[in-house]
């Protein structure tokens, strides 16, 4: 996964996963000490417009398959928003 931070947005992108029908995007919530699902998408990118500024954010992406299963998350990605 790659990420870029701009004013009021974090752009995430990742490689296509063969046989995946979609992806789940998660962000770490320091208040609950857990990753929380932000979105489900069929694209290999996502724009997080709810990321607070001047904060480090951690993301996971998983692949969804036609049988309803979800892959293990990819590596955690951290980015500091301006």
Protein Blocks (a to p, Z undefined) as FASTA:
>chain_A
ZZdddehiacddddddehiabdcdddddfklopacdfbdcfbfbdcdfkbcghiacdddd
ddddfkopacddddddddddZZ
